[in-house]
Every structure is written in structure tokens, then in C-alpha cells.
Amino acid sequence: MAELDLGSVRAFVAVADNRHFGEAAAGLGITQQAVSKRIAKLESTVGSVLLSRLRAGTGLSRAGEVFLPHARALLATADHALAVLSGRDRPLRVDVLDTRLAAAELVREFYEATDESDIDVITSTGLKAARAALRTGTVDAAFARLTGSLAEDGLQSIPAHLEPAQVLVGTGHPLAGRGQVSMAELAGATAWMPGNAPDTEWAEFWDAVSVAFGVRIDTTGPNFGYEHFIGGIAASTDHIGFIGEQCRVPDHPGVVRLAVTPPRPAYPWSLLWHPDNEHALLPQLIEHVRAGFRSHDVDGVWLPEADRAAFLG
């Protein structure tokens, strides 16, 4: 009986996730030619074509669709076995989207509540990367806005935090003299959010806000970081910005933060983990987050329907 090469299986999953050989190669840290060779070896072993070249990228053949969940399971088992053996005494690795956001604050609170336990905070590009890292044991827990089902990855989650939105305006903006504003008053306004990368869970959230409240989301321009974003808001007399209530941004004399009156959008953070993860601190983190989340936090906030269902049960 032919034996599967895990490197070839990993290359197949990477191409299936990225739909592109070049991006899969970059993620694996190997050449595109090496990825192609590994895929060819795997297809030879299983006796089926697994990938199809398409005009828009690379897709799965019917055999590839059948094989993909089994391939993920194989990698998860192998990676978890290595993680268990190599990580018994290592720090708890927690994935957050950005260290300035509320999720990082949740990790800090846990760190202080557990007498400065050994924790590594790891930043990633969001839910997709976090799910992959949790499957392979690269991280032990992750904070993200949850979209879609976790069943395919075998992950679990609990509601962690609802972070109300605030509005940023420049001192020359008509709303600058206000202490607070309603979403109804923002109908027709344009919110500049260059960090809203396409196909991310946070861009999807703000698109839902746009539809619900009639606020246009402008994502034009490169994302040069918070300093550039704050400077752009300060220089504008007509654009606004949205930011989480707990998000720490650089101070700027030309920018005013406004509270949003109910119903106010709130970004829904969940805690995700793999149930097979045996790190000693993980159950403590889960319990800390569970105890800290209050279901009545949903009062007065607006959430997309899918998020509301998840946070209300």
C-alpha cells in the first residue's frame, strides 16, 4: 500500500486554501516549483488528479474535494502530536489581530489575573490564519470575529467581548463639537477605513454596518498604519472614521473621539481553541473569558444577525 507524504499533503492543503500555487509556496516557505512537484507526487500516490487549473486560479477536482477534509485531519493529527511532545513547557500562545485592539487587552487582563503567567501574544492576519494555526497547534487560542462554521476544523469557541464603536472626526468636521452622535445622524456620511482588507471578517462586519445605517465605507488608499489613518482623519472636514472603544491609537490634537448612542455597532470578539490542545493554561484562559463575558452586554448594541444569534444563543 502506498504511503502518503505529509509534505505533499501540506502542499495540497496550502494550494486548496490559497487557490494559487505562488501564494501557497510563499506560505510554506518553498518555491512554486517545489509545490508543483509535491502535488504531482501526491496525485501519483493517490492515483487521482486533485487540482484543476482555472482562469481565476487553481480549483479542486471532484477527487480533491473528497480528499481535502481527510488531508486536513491528517495534518492536524500530525501537527498536534508534535505540539504535544515539544510544547509541554512552552508559553501559552494566543493569537490576536492587533496588539492595539480589545482582544490584546483581554489577554493582558488574563496575564495579570494569573500572576503574570508565561504567555506569548502573536499577531496574525485574522480569522483564516488563526483557524489554520489552531488546527496545527501553532497557537493555543485565538481572539477573532467568528464567521462560518468551525466544524470542519474541529474548533470550539465562546463569546468573549463586545467592543462598542466610536467615531473619529477632525477638529474641522461639523460634528467635532459634539460629545456623542447617533448612527441615524451618520446616514450618508463616508467613513474612511483603509485597513478594511477585502474578504476579511472585519471588512464584512463594517459592510453590514454600512447596509444597516446608510454609512458609506471608503477603503481607498494603502493601509500605512494608525498614524497615517489618524492624520488623514485630522486633515478631513467631511470624512469620519470608526474605531473600537478600547482601541489605543496615537494621540492627535486634530482628532476628536465621539461616543455613539444606542443602538451602537459593537465588534464581536470570540475566543477560539482546539479541544485536543492540552496546554495547562488554556482551561484557565477559557474560564477567565467565560466569566468575564456578560450576556447583557448585548443591550443597546447593534450586531449583524449572525453575530447576534451567536452571542445570544
C-alpha positions in Angstrom: 0.0 0.0 0.0 1.3 3.4 -1.0 2.2 5.8 1.9 1.2 9.5 2.0 4.0 12.0 2.3 2.9 14.7 4.8 4.9 17.4 3.0 2.9 16.7 -0.2 -0.3 16.7 1.8 0.6 20.0 3.3 1.3 21.5 -0.1 -2.1 20.3 -1.4 -3.9 21.9 1.5 -2.0 25.1 1.1 -2.9 25.3 -2.6 -6.6 24.4 -1.8 -6.7 27.3 0.8 -5.0 29.9 -1.3 -6.2 28.8 -4.8 -2.8 29.8 -6.1 0.5 27.9 -6.3 2.6 31.0 -5.8 0.8 32.1 -2.6 0.9 28.5 -1.3 4.6 28.4 -1.9 5.1 31.7 -0.1 3.2 30.5 2.9 5.1 27.3 3.0 8.5 29.0 2.5 9.4 26.9 -0.6 9.5 27.5 -4.3 6.5 27.3 -6.6 8.3 24.5 -8.4 8.7 22.6 -5.2 4.9 22.9 -4.5 4.2 21.6 -8.0 6.5 18.6 -7.5 4.9 17.8 -4.2 1.4 17.9 -5.7 2.5 15.7 -8.6 3.9 13.2 -6.1 0.7 13.2 -4.1 -1.5 12.8 -7.2 0.7 9.9 -8.3 0.3 8.3 -4.9 -3.5 8.5 -4.7 -4.0 7.9 -8.4 -6.2 10.9 -9.0 -6.0 14.5 -10.2 -6.7 16.6 -7.2 -6.3 20.2 -8.5 -7.6 21.9 -11.6 -6.0 24.9 -13.3 -8.7 27.6 -13.7 -8.7 31.0 -15.4 -9.1 32.7 -12.0 -6.6 30.5 -10.2 -6.5 26.9 -9.0 -9.5 24.9 -8.0 -10.3 21.4 -6.6 -11.2 18.5 -8.8 -14.0 16.2 -7.5 -11.4 13.9 -6.1 -9.7 16.9 -4.5 -12.9 18.0 -2.8 -13.3 14.4 -1.4 -9.7 14.3 -0.2 -9.4 17.8 1.4 -11.1 17.1 4.7 -9.1 13.9 5.2 -5.9 15.8 4.3 -6.7 18.5 6.9 -7.3 15.7 9.5 -4.0 14.1 8.7 -2.1 17.3 9.2 -4.0 18.2 12.3 -3.2 14.9 13.9 0.5 15.0 12.9 1.0 18.6 14.0 -0.9 18.2 17.2 1.3 15.2 18.1 4.4 17.2 17.6 3.0 20.2 19.5 2.1 18.0 22.5 5.6 16.5 22.6 7.5 19.7 22.0 5.3 22.2 23.8 4.7 20.9 27.3 6.7 23.6 29.0 6.3 26.4 26.5 4.3 29.7 26.9 0.6 29.8 26.1 0.5 31.2 22.6 -2.5 33.5 22.0 -3.3 34.9 18.6 -4.7 38.4 18.3 -5.4 40.5 15.2 -3.5 43.6 16.5 -2.0 44.4 19.9 -3.8 47.8 19.9 -7.2 46.2 19.8 -9.5 45.0 22.6 -8.5 41.3 22.2 -5.0 42.1 23.3 -6.4 43.9 26.4 -8.3 40.7 27.2 -5.0 38.8 27.1 -3.4 41.4 29.3 -6.1 41.1 31.9 -5.7 37.3 32.0 -1.9 37.7 32.3 -2.3 40.0 35.3 -5.1 37.8 36.8 -2.9 34.7 36.7 0.2 36.3 38.3 1.9 37.0 35.1 1.7 33.5 33.6 4.0 32.7 30.7 2.2 34.0 27.6 3.2 34.8 24.1 1.0 37.2 22.1 1.1 36.5 18.4 -0.4 38.8 15.8 -1.9 37.4 12.5 -4.0 38.4 9.6 -7.3 37.4 11.1 -9.7 34.5 11.4 -8.4 32.5 8.4 -4.9 32.5 9.6 -6.0 31.8 13.2 -8.0 28.8 12.3 -5.1 27.3 10.4 -2.8 28.0 13.3 -5.2 26.4 15.8 -5.6 23.3 13.6 -1.8 22.8 13.5 -1.1 23.7 17.1 1.0 26.8 16.1 -1.1 28.8 18.6 -3.2 27.6 21.6 -6.0 30.1 21.5 -7.2 33.0 19.2 -9.4 36.0 19.5 -11.3 36.9 16.4 -14.8 37.7 15.0 -16.2 34.3 14.1 -17.8 33.7 10.7 -18.9 30.4 9.3 -18.8 27.0 11.0 -15.9 25.7 13.0 -17.0 22.1 12.5 -14.6 21.4 9.6 -11.6 22.5 11.7 -12.8 20.7 14.8 -12.5 24.0 16.8 -14.6 25.4 19.7 -15.5 28.9 20.6 -17.2 31.1 23.2 -18.3 34.7 23.1 -15.5 36.9 24.6 -16.2 40.6 24.3 -18.4 43.1 22.6 -16.4 46.3 21.7 -18.6 49.3 21.0 -17.6 51.5 18.1 -16.6 55.2 18.5 -16.4 57.8 15.8 -13.3 59.8 14.9 -13.6 63.2 13.3 -11.2 66.0 12.6 -11.5 69.3 14.5 -12.7 70.9 11.3 -15.6 68.5 10.9 -19.1 69.7 11.7 -19.5 67.0 14.4 -16.3 67.9 16.2 -18.0 69.9 18.9 -20.3 67.0 19.8 -19.6 64.6 22.7 -21.7 61.9 21.1 -23.6 61.0 17.9 -26.2 58.5 16.8 -25.9 56.2 13.9 -29.0 57.8 12.4 -27.2 61.1 12.2 -24.3 59.4 10.3 -26.6 58.2 7.5 -25.0 59.4 4.2 -21.6 60.0 5.8 -18.4 58.5 4.5 -16.2 56.5 6.8 -12.5 56.2 5.7 -11.3 52.7 6.7 -8.2 51.8 4.6 -7.4 48.9 6.9 -10.6 47.0 5.8 -8.9 44.4 3.6 -11.2 42.5 1.2 -12.6 39.2 2.3 -11.8 39.7 6.0 -14.2 39.2 8.9 -13.8 42.8 10.0 -14.5 44.2 6.5 -17.6 42.1 6.4 -18.7 43.5 9.7 -18.4 47.1 8.5 -20.1 46.3 5.2 -23.0 45.1 7.3 -22.9 48.4 9.3 -22.9 50.3 6.0 -26.1 48.5 4.8 -27.9 48.8 8.1 -27.2 52.5 8.7 -26.5 54.0 5.3 -22.9 54.9 6.0 -20.5 54.6 3.1 -17.3 52.7 3.8 -14.3 54.1 1.8 -11.4 51.7 1.8 -9.2 53.5 -0.8 -5.6 54.1 -0.2 -2.9 51.8 1.2 -3.0 50.9 4.9 0.1 52.7 6.2 -0.9 52.2 9.9 -2.6 54.0 12.7 -0.5 57.2 12.5 -1.4 57.7 8.8 -5.0 56.9 9.4 -5.3 59.4 12.3 -3.5 62.0 10.3 -5.9 61.5 7.4 -9.0 61.9 9.7 -7.4 65.0 11.2 -7.0 66.6 7.8 -10.5 65.9 6.6 -13.6 68.1 7.1 -16.1 65.6 5.7 -14.9 62.1 6.3 -15.3 60.2 9.6 -13.5 57.1 11.0 -14.8 54.2 13.1 -12.7 52.7 15.8 -13.2 50.3 18.7 -13.9 51.9 22.1 -10.8 50.2 23.6 -8.5 50.6 20.6 -5.4 52.5 21.5 -4.4 54.9 18.8 -1.8 57.7 18.7 -3.0 61.0 20.2 -3.5 63.8 17.7 -4.6 67.3 18.6 -6.6 67.5 15.4 -8.8 64.4 16.1 -11.9 64.1 18.3 -13.4 60.8 19.5 -17.2 60.7 19.8 -19.2 58.1 21.6 -22.1 56.5 19.7 -25.5 56.4 21.3 -27.6 53.2 21.3 -28.1 51.3 19.2 -24.3 51.4 18.5 -22.4 48.9 16.5 -20.2 46.6 18.6 -17.4 44.4 17.3 -18.0 40.8 18.5 -14.8 39.0 19.7 -14.9 35.3 20.2 -12.3 33.0 21.8 -11.4 30.0 19.7 -9.4 26.9 20.6 -8.9 23.3 19.6 -10.4 20.8 22.2 -7.4 18.5 21.9 -5.0 21.2 23.0 -3.5 20.2 26.3 -1.7 23.3 27.4 -2.2 23.7 31.1 -3.1 27.4 30.9 -5.7 27.0 28.2 -8.6 25.9 30.5 -7.8 28.9 32.8 -8.0 31.3 29.8 -11.3 29.8 28.7 -12.8 30.1 32.1 -11.5 33.6 32.6 -13.1 34.8 29.3 -16.3 32.9 30.1 -16.6 34.5 33.5 -15.8 38.0 32.1 -18.4 38.0 29.3 -21.8 39.2 30.4 -24.7 38.4 28.1 -26.4 41.7 29.0 -23.5 43.4 27.2 -25.7 43.0 24.0 -28.2 45.5 25.4 -28.1 48.7 23.4 -25.7 47.4 20.8 -26.2 46.6 17.2 -24.9 43.3 15.7 -25.2 41.6 12.3 -27.9 38.9 12.6 -25.4 36.0 12.5 -23.3 37.6 15.3 -26.4 38.3 17.4 -27.5 34.7 17.2 -24.1 33.5 18.3 -23.8 35.9 21.2 -27.4 35.5 22.4 -27.5 31.7 21.9 
